[in-house]
Amino acid sequence: MSRGAPPIVRYTNRIVAGLKTVAASGDEKLTFHRLVEAMGPGTHRLLILMLTLLNMIPGPPGFGGTIAWTTFAVALAMVLGRPIRLPGIIGNRKLPVAPLLKASEQVVRVTGIIARFSRPRLRWLTGAAATIPYGVFTMVLSVTMTVPIPFINAVPNVGLCVLAFSMLNRDGAGAVLGVGICLLGLAIEIALIFGAINLGMHAVNTVL
């Protein structure tokens, strides 16, 4: 990889390299603990991006909630300035290596295309001073994404992915776009939840 490559391209290649190391060991599955170990306990921003990408892959019931709480734990460690330490209930959950590696390789290709439009700009929005606000925002968003309603978290997750991508690529304009998508997703989520509650109350009143 040339030194002139965009930061995000180097980071996504690092994800692939970490997963290839796990795959080379012969393990068909890896735990979230192993995932953190492969990426590095100090790679908070990189892991947040990877987790948002994982959340786009269909998984078994509870998978989205596990990803959301893992993201929360990573963001909390980032805010506190500590290495990532996952609780056992999250860290021991297993992920299939082969699909993750295949998906990550596709991400590298897509990233190369997106990186043509995203570039380092407004860096003050993505620098060290933005770490705590970014972490707190990610924590709040992660909690809202634990709501177990199918597809309701798709838009917030896309927004968080754009934000994570932009933070790594030092693209302040992209970070603002990501926050906007997140807020739009939250608004949709709140509207759907209140709509479901109102429908439920109306149904109960009709029966009574």
PASEBA-1860 file (N, C-alpha, C; in nm, 3 decimals):
! residues 208
1> MSRGAPPI> 0.085/-0.119/0.000/0.000/0.000/0.000/0.088/0.124/0.000 ~ 0.064/0.215/-0.095/0.147/0.333/-0.104/0.115/0.429/0.008 ~ 0.215/0.512/0.038/0.198/0.609/0.145/0.093/0.713/0.110 ~ 0.067/0.730/-0.021/-0.029/0.830/-0.063/-0.172/0.783/-0.056 ~ -0.195/0.659/-0.017/-0.331/0.606/-0.010/-0.410/0.680/0.097 ~ -0.541/0.702/0.074/-0.624/0.767/0.175/-0.620/0.688/0.306 ~ -0.633/0.756/0.420/-0.629/0.686/0.549/-0.727/0.571/0.558 ~ -0.850/0.590/0.507/-0.953/0.488/0.521/-0.916/0.360/0.447
9> VRYTNRIV> -0.846/0.373/0.335/-0.803/0.256/0.259/-0.703/0.175/0.341 ~ -0.611/0.243/0.406/-0.514/0.173/0.491/-0.585/0.103/0.607 ~ -0.685/0.169/0.664/-0.756/0.110/0.777/-0.836/-0.013/0.737 ~ -0.907/-0.007/0.624/-0.987/-0.122/0.582/-0.897/-0.239/0.542 ~ -0.781/-0.209/0.485/-0.687/-0.317/0.456/-0.636/-0.381/0.585 ~ -0.627/-0.302/0.689/-0.586/-0.355/0.820/-0.691/-0.452/0.873 ~ -0.819/-0.421/0.850/-0.926/-0.512/0.892/-0.912/-0.646/0.822 ~ -0.892/-0.642/0.690/-0.877/-0.765/0.612/-0.755/-0.844/0.660
17> AGLKTVAA> -0.644/-0.775/0.684/-0.523/-0.842/0.730/-0.546/-0.913/0.863 ~ -0.619/-0.846/0.953/-0.647/-0.907/1.083/-0.733/-1.031/1.069 ~ -0.836/-1.025/0.983/-0.923/-1.141/0.963/-0.850/-1.254/0.892 ~ -0.760/-1.220/0.800/-0.682/-1.324/0.732/-0.590/-1.396/0.831 ~ -0.539/-1.323/0.928/-0.455/-1.386/1.031/-0.535/-1.488/1.110 ~ -0.659/-1.450/1.144/-0.746/-1.543/1.217/-0.780/-1.663/1.131 ~ -0.814/-1.639/1.004/-0.850/-1.748/0.913/-0.733/-1.843/0.893 ~ -0.610/-1.789/0.887/-0.491/-1.872/0.866/-0.466/-1.966/0.983
25> SGDEKLTF> -0.519/-1.932/1.099/-0.501/-2.017/1.217/-0.589/-2.141/1.211 ~ -0.683/-2.143/1.114/-0.770/-2.259/1.100/-0.902/-2.249/1.175 ~ -0.920/-2.143/1.250/-1.045/-2.125/1.325/-1.156/-2.083/1.230 ~ -1.271/-2.152/1.239/-1.385/-2.116/1.156/-1.468/-2.005/1.218 ~ -1.453/-1.986/1.348/-1.526/-1.880/1.418/-1.431/-1.805/1.509 ~ -1.465/-1.681/1.538/-1.387/-1.604/1.633/-1.481/-1.531/1.726 ~ -1.437/-1.515/1.848/-1.516/-1.443/1.945/-1.491/-1.293/1.931 ~ -1.576/-1.214/1.993/-1.554/-1.070/1.992/-1.425/-1.037/2.065
33> HRLVEAMG> -1.390/-1.117/2.166/-1.261/-1.099/2.233/-1.147/-1.114/2.133 ~ -1.156/-1.218/2.050/-1.052/-1.244/1.950/-1.050/-1.135/1.844 ~ -1.168/-1.083/1.812/-1.177/-0.975/1.714/-1.103/-0.852/1.764 ~ -1.124/-0.818/1.891/-1.055/-0.703/1.950/-0.904/-0.729/1.952 ~ -0.867/-0.852/1.984/-0.724/-0.887/1.987/-0.662/-0.874/1.849 ~ -0.737/-0.918/1.744/-0.684/-0.913/1.608/-0.669/-0.768/1.559 ~ -0.765/-0.683/1.593/-0.761/-0.544/1.549/-0.669/-0.459/1.636 ~ -0.660/-0.497/1.766/-0.579/-0.420/1.860/-0.667/-0.351/1.963
41> PGTHRLLI> -0.637/-0.363/2.093/-0.721/-0.306/2.198/-0.722/-0.153/2.202 ~ -0.638/-0.090/2.120/-0.636/0.056/2.116/-0.695/0.114/1.988 ~ -0.753/0.028/1.905/-0.806/0.073/1.775/-0.956/0.100/1.785 ~ -0.993/0.190/1.874/-1.134/0.216/1.900/-1.210/0.259/1.775 ~ -1.156/0.357/1.705/-1.227/0.410/1.588/-1.240/0.304/1.478 ~ -1.136/0.226/1.459/-1.139/0.121/1.358/-1.243/0.016/1.392 ~ -1.252/-0.023/1.519/-1.348/-0.124/1.560/-1.491/-0.074/1.548 ~ -1.514/0.054/1.576/-1.649/0.108/1.560/-1.692/0.097/1.414
49> LMLTLLNM> -1.603/0.129/1.322/-1.635/0.114/1.180/-1.664/-0.031/1.147 ~ -1.580/-0.122/1.196/-1.599/-0.263/1.164/-1.732/-0.314/1.220 ~ -1.768/-0.270/1.339/-1.893/-0.316/1.400/-2.015/-0.264/1.323 ~ -2.008/-0.141/1.274/-2.121/-0.090/1.194/-2.134/-0.168/1.064 ~ -2.020/-0.211/1.009/-2.024/-0.293/0.888/-2.082/-0.431/0.919 ~ -2.044/-0.488/1.033/-2.098/-0.618/1.073/-2.249/-0.611/1.091 ~ -2.296/-0.497/1.138/-2.439/-0.483/1.165/-2.522/-0.477/1.037 ~ -2.455/-0.467/0.922/-2.525/-0.468/0.795/-2.541/-0.611/0.741
57> IPGPPGFG> -2.475/-0.706/0.807/-2.483/-0.845/0.766/-2.597/-0.913/0.841 ~ -2.691/-0.979/0.773/-2.800/-1.048/0.843/-2.744/-1.150/0.942 ~ -2.802/-1.154/1.059/-2.755/-1.246/1.162/-2.871/-1.309/1.237 ~ -2.842/-1.400/1.329/-2.946/-1.465/1.408/-3.012/-1.366/1.504 ~ -3.127/-1.404/1.564/-3.192/-1.316/1.661/-3.096/-1.274/1.772 ~ -3.097/-1.147/1.804/-3.009/-1.096/1.908/-2.875/-1.048/1.858 ~ -2.843/-1.078/1.730/-2.714/-1.040/1.675/-2.697/-0.888/1.672 ~ -2.802/-0.817/1.627/-2.795/-0.672/1.620/-2.776/-0.609/1.756
65> GTIAWTTF> -2.845/-0.665/1.857/-2.830/-0.614/1.993/-2.689/-0.635/2.046 ~ -2.631/-0.751/2.015/-2.494/-0.779/2.057/-2.396/-0.680/1.994 ~ -2.416/-0.653/1.865/-2.330/-0.557/1.795/-2.344/-0.419/1.859 ~ -2.469/-0.381/1.890/-2.493/-0.248/1.947/-2.425/-0.234/2.083 ~ -2.437/-0.336/2.170/-2.374/-0.328/2.302/-2.222/-0.334/2.292 ~ -2.172/-0.409/2.193/-2.026/-0.411/2.171/-1.977/-0.274/2.128 ~ -2.052/-0.211/2.039/-2.017/-0.075/1.995/-2.017/0.021/2.114 ~ -2.117/0.005/2.201/-2.125/0.089/2.321/-2.000/0.071/2.407
73> AVALAMVL> -1.959/-0.055/2.427/-1.841/-0.084/2.510/-1.714/-0.025/2.450 ~ -1.701/-0.034/2.319/-1.583/0.021/2.251/-1.582/0.174/2.263 ~ -1.699/0.236/2.243/-1.708/0.382/2.253/-1.681/0.429/2.395 ~ -1.729/0.353/2.493/-1.704/0.389/2.634/-1.555/0.385/2.664 ~ -1.487/0.281/2.618/-1.342/0.271/2.639/-1.270/0.387/2.571 ~ -1.320/0.428/2.456/-1.259/0.540/2.384/-1.275/0.670/2.463 ~ -1.395/0.691/2.518/-1.421/0.812/2.597/-1.333/0.815/2.721 ~ -1.316/0.698/2.784/-1.236/0.690/2.906/-1.086/0.685/2.878
81> GRPIRLPG> -1.049/0.670/2.750/-0.908/0.664/2.715/-0.842/0.535/2.761 ~ -0.917/0.426/2.758/-0.865/0.298/2.806/-0.865/0.194/2.694 ~ -0.782/0.089/2.706/-0.788/-0.022/2.610/-0.925/-0.088/2.614 ~ -0.963/-0.148/2.505/-1.096/-0.210/2.495/-1.099/-0.340/2.576 ~ -1.194/-0.349/2.667/-1.216/-0.469/2.748/-1.364/-0.500/2.743 ~ -1.399/-0.609/2.678/-1.539/-0.646/2.664/-1.582/-0.739/2.777 ~ -1.703/-0.721/2.831/-1.754/-0.816/2.930/-1.774/-0.952/2.865 ~ -1.763/-1.058/2.944/-1.771/-1.193/2.889/-1.898/-1.223/2.812
89> IIGNRKLP> -2.012/-1.166/2.857/-2.139/-1.194/2.793/-2.140/-1.146/2.647 ~ -2.056/-1.046/2.618/-2.042/-0.997/2.480/-1.919/-1.057/2.415 ~ -1.809/-1.054/2.486/-1.681/-1.097/2.428/-1.676/-1.242/2.387 ~ -1.758/-1.327/2.450/-1.756/-1.471/2.419/-1.849/-1.509/2.304 ~ -1.929/-1.414/2.255/-2.014/-1.443/2.139/-1.925/-1.469/2.018 ~ -1.967/-1.565/1.933/-1.884/-1.607/1.821/-1.938/-1.556/1.687 ~ -1.843/-1.531/1.597/-1.873/-1.485/1.462/-1.807/-1.579/1.361 ~ -1.873/-1.608/1.249/-1.810/-1.691/1.145/-1.702/-1.613/1.071
97> VAPLLKAS> -1.586/-1.673/1.056/-1.472/-1.602/0.997/-1.486/-1.585/0.846 ~ -1.523/-1.691/0.775/-1.526/-1.687/0.628/-1.618/-1.577/0.573 ~ -1.744/-1.568/0.619/-1.830/-1.461/0.567/-1.777/-1.322/0.602 ~ -1.718/-1.310/0.720/-1.663/-1.180/0.761/-1.547/-1.139/0.671 ~ -1.461/-1.235/0.639/-1.347/-1.206/0.554/-1.393/-1.169/0.413 ~ -1.490/-1.243/0.362/-1.542/-1.215/0.228/-1.606/-1.076/0.224 ~ -1.685/-1.045/0.328/-1.751/-0.914/0.333/-1.649/-0.802/0.346 ~ -1.545/-0.825/0.425/-1.444/-0.720/0.446/-1.367/-0.692/0.317
105> EQVVRVTG> -1.344/-0.797/0.237/-1.275/-0.776/0.110/-1.361/-0.693/0.014 ~ -1.494/-0.714/0.020/-1.584/-0.632/-0.061/-1.581/-0.487/-0.013 ~ -1.574/-0.471/0.120/-1.570/-0.337/0.178/-1.447/-0.261/0.128 ~ -1.333/-0.330/0.118/-1.211/-0.266/0.069/-1.232/-0.212/-0.072 ~ -1.298/-0.291/-0.156/-1.322/-0.247/-0.294/-1.413/-0.124/-0.296 ~ -1.521/-0.131/-0.218/-1.615/-0.019/-0.214/-1.548/0.105/-0.154 ~ -1.465/0.083/-0.053/-1.396/0.194/0.012/-1.307/0.268/-0.087 ~ -1.241/0.191/-0.174/-1.155/0.254/-0.274/-1.232/0.349/-0.364
113> IIARFSRP> -1.359/0.313/-0.391/-1.444/0.399/-0.475/-1.489/0.522/-0.398 ~ -1.538/0.499/-0.274/-1.588/0.610/-0.192/-1.476/0.709/-0.160 ~ -1.356/0.656/-0.142/-1.242/0.742/-0.106/-1.209/0.843/-0.215 ~ -1.261/0.821/-0.335/-1.238/0.919/-0.442/-1.315/1.048/-0.415 ~ -1.423/1.036/-0.337/-1.507/1.153/-0.308/-1.484/1.206/-0.166 ~ -1.444/1.116/-0.075/-1.416/1.157/0.063/-1.266/1.183/0.076 ~ -1.234/1.296/0.135/-1.091/1.331/0.149/-1.072/1.408/0.281 ~ -0.951/1.412/0.331/-0.925/1.489/0.453/-0.962/1.636/0.436
121> RLRWLTGA> -1.054/1.685/0.518/-1.098/1.825/0.517/-1.168/1.854/0.650 ~ -1.168/1.979/0.689/-1.225/2.017/0.818/-1.175/1.922/0.927 ~ -1.045/1.902/0.930/-0.987/1.800/1.017/-1.015/1.824/1.165 ~ -1.042/1.948/1.204/-1.067/1.977/1.344/-1.191/1.906/1.394 ~ -1.279/1.866/1.301/-1.399/1.792/1.340/-1.371/1.643/1.361 ~ -1.253/1.598/1.324/-1.221/1.456/1.336/-1.096/1.429/1.419 ~ -1.036/1.534/1.473/-0.912/1.519/1.548/-0.932/1.467/1.689 ~ -0.827/1.476/1.769/-0.830/1.424/1.906/-0.935/1.493/1.991
129> AATIPYGV> -0.958/1.623/1.966/-1.057/1.698/2.045/-1.198/1.646/2.022 ~ -1.220/1.578/1.910/-1.354/1.526/1.878/-1.376/1.387/1.935 ~ -1.275/1.328/1.996/-1.286/1.189/2.042/-1.398/1.170/2.144 ~ -1.402/1.254/2.247/-1.505/1.237/2.350/-1.646/1.265/2.296 ~ -1.669/1.376/2.224/-1.803/1.395/2.166/-1.844/1.281/2.073 ~ -1.749/1.235/1.993/-1.776/1.122/1.902/-1.812/0.997/1.981 ~ -1.737/0.969/2.087/-1.764/0.850/2.168/-1.898/0.858/2.238 ~ -1.930/0.973/2.297/-2.058/0.989/2.367/-2.175/0.975/2.270
137> FTMVLSVT> -2.163/1.038/2.153/-2.268/1.027/2.052/-2.288/0.882/2.009 ~ -2.178/0.811/1.990/-2.185/0.670/1.951/-2.249/0.586/2.060 ~ -2.218/0.615/2.186/-2.278/0.542/2.298/-2.430/0.561/2.301 ~ -2.473/0.686/2.288/-2.618/0.715/2.290/-2.687/0.645/2.175 ~ -2.628/0.653/2.057/-2.687/0.590/1.939/-2.692/0.439/1.955 ~ -2.587/0.381/2.014/-2.582/0.236/2.032/-2.694/0.187/2.123 ~ -2.722/0.263/2.228/-2.830/0.224/2.320/-2.964/0.224/2.247 ~ -2.987/0.326/2.165/-3.115/0.330/2.092/-3.125/0.217/1.990
145> MTVPIPFI> -3.009/0.167/1.944/-3.010/0.061/1.844/-3.028/-0.079/1.903 ~ -3.046/-0.086/2.034/-3.074/-0.217/2.096/-3.222/-0.251/2.091 ~ -3.304/-0.158/2.043/-3.448/-0.184/2.031/-3.470/-0.300/1.935 ~ -3.532/-0.410/1.981/-3.544/-0.531/1.898/-3.660/-0.528/1.799 ~ -3.659/-0.429/1.712/-3.761/-0.420/1.607/-3.691/-0.432/1.473 ~ -3.729/-0.529/1.389/-3.660/-0.551/1.261/-3.654/-0.425/1.174 ~ -3.537/-0.401/1.117/-3.510/-0.295/1.019/-3.515/-0.152/1.076 ~ -3.557/-0.137/1.202/-3.573/-0.002/1.257/-3.439/0.069/1.275
153> NAVPNVGL> -3.332/-0.011/1.288/-3.200/0.048/1.315/-3.115/0.065/1.189 ~ -3.172/0.035/1.073/-3.094/0.038/0.949/-3.038/0.178/0.920 ~ -3.125/0.280/0.926/-3.079/0.416/0.893/-2.979/0.469/0.996 ~ -3.005/0.457/1.128/-2.903/0.502/1.224/-2.770/0.430/1.207 ~ -2.774/0.301/1.174/-2.649/0.227/1.157/-2.572/0.276/1.034 ~ -2.645/0.307/0.926/-2.579/0.362/0.808/-2.514/0.496/0.842 ~ -2.586/0.577/0.919/-2.530/0.706/0.960/-2.405/0.690/1.043 ~ -2.409/0.594/1.137/-2.292/0.570/1.222/-2.176/0.516/1.140
161> CVLAFSML> -2.207/0.437/1.037/-2.103/0.384/0.948/-2.037/0.500/0.871 ~ -2.119/0.590/0.819/-2.065/0.706/0.747/-1.980/0.792/0.842 ~ -2.029/0.810/0.964/-1.954/0.888/1.063/-1.821/0.822/1.095 ~ -1.824/0.690/1.120/-1.702/0.617/1.153/-1.603/0.621/1.037 ~ -1.654/0.603/0.916/-1.571/0.609/0.796/-1.503/0.746/0.785 ~ -1.583/0.851/0.805/-1.531/0.987/0.790/-1.431/1.023/0.900 ~ -1.456/0.975/1.022/-1.362/1.003/1.131/-1.226/0.942/1.101 ~ -1.225/0.821/1.044/-1.100/0.756/1.010/-1.032/0.823/0.891
169> NRDGAGAV> -1.113/0.874/0.799/-1.057/0.936/0.679/-1.030/1.085/0.699 ~ -1.052/1.133/0.824/-1.029/1.274/0.859/-1.112/1.369/0.773 ~ -1.233/1.324/0.742/-1.324/1.401/0.657/-1.433/1.463/0.744 ~ -1.413/1.590/0.786/-1.509/1.656/0.872/-1.645/1.674/0.807 ~ -1.646/1.703/0.678/-1.772/1.720/0.607/-1.851/1.589/0.606 ~ -1.781/1.479/0.584/-1.847/1.349/0.587/-1.900/1.316/0.726 ~ -1.826/1.358/0.830/-1.870/1.334/0.967/-2.001/1.407/0.995 ~ -2.012/1.530/0.946/-2.136/1.607/0.962/-2.251/1.536/0.891
177> LGVGICLL> -2.225/1.484/0.772/-2.327/1.409/0.698/-2.369/1.286/0.776 ~ -2.270/1.215/0.834/-2.301/1.096/0.912/-2.389/1.126/1.032 ~ -2.358/1.236/1.102/-2.440/1.276/1.217/-2.582/1.308/1.172 ~ -2.593/1.375/1.058/-2.726/1.408/1.005/-2.809/1.284/0.975 ~ -2.745/1.184/0.915/-2.815/1.059/0.884/-2.856/0.988/1.013 ~ -2.768/0.990/1.113/-2.799/0.930/1.243/-2.921/0.995/1.306 ~ -2.925/1.128/1.304/-3.037/1.200/1.364/-3.167/1.174/1.288 ~ -3.157/1.165/1.156/-3.274/1.131/1.076/-3.324/0.992/1.112
185> GLAIEIAL> -3.230/0.898/1.125/-3.267/0.762/1.163/-3.332/0.755/1.299 ~ -3.279/0.835/1.394/-3.338/0.838/1.528/-3.480/0.894/1.524 ~ -3.500/0.997/1.443/-3.633/1.056/1.430/-3.732/0.954/1.374 ~ -3.689/0.878/1.273/-3.774/0.775/1.215/-3.803/0.667/1.319 ~ -3.698/0.628/1.394/-3.713/0.525/1.496/-3.813/0.567/1.604 ~ -3.800/0.690/1.651/-3.891/0.740/1.755/-4.034/0.745/1.703 ~ -4.050/0.791/1.578/-4.184/0.799/1.519/-4.247/0.661/1.507 ~ -4.168/0.562/1.465/-4.220/0.426/1.451/-4.257/0.367/1.586
193> IFGAINLG> -4.175/0.392/1.688/-4.202/0.338/1.821/-4.330/0.399/1.878 ~ -4.343/0.532/1.867/-4.464/0.596/1.916/-4.586/0.553/1.837 ~ -4.568/0.533/1.706/-4.678/0.485/1.623/-4.723/0.346/1.666 ~ -4.625/0.258/1.695/-4.659/0.123/1.740/-4.730/0.126/1.875 ~ -4.684/0.215/1.964/-4.748/0.227/2.096/-4.892/0.276/2.082 ~ -4.911/0.376/1.998/-5.046/0.430/1.978/-5.140/0.327/1.916 ~ -5.088/0.249/1.821/-5.170/0.144/1.761/-5.207/0.039/1.864 ~ -5.111/0.004/1.949/-5.137/-0.094/2.054/-5.242/-0.046/2.152
201> MHAVNTVL> -5.229/0.081/2.192/-5.327/0.139/2.286/-5.466/0.146/2.222 ~ -5.469/0.181/2.093/-5.597/0.188/2.022/-5.661/0.050/2.014 ~ -5.580/-0.053/1.988/-5.632/-0.189/1.981/-5.688/-0.234/2.115 ~ -5.616/-0.201/2.222/-5.661/-0.238/2.357/-5.792/-0.167/2.391 ~ -5.800/-0.037/2.357/-5.923/0.038/2.385/-6.041/-0.014/2.306 ~ -6.010/-0.060/2.182/-6.118/-0.115/2.099/-6.173/-0.243/2.159 ~ -6.083/-0.328/2.210/-6.125/-0.455/2.271/-6.204/-0.430/2.398 ~ -6.157/-0.332/2.477/-6.224/-0.300/2.603/-6.355/-0.227/2.579
END
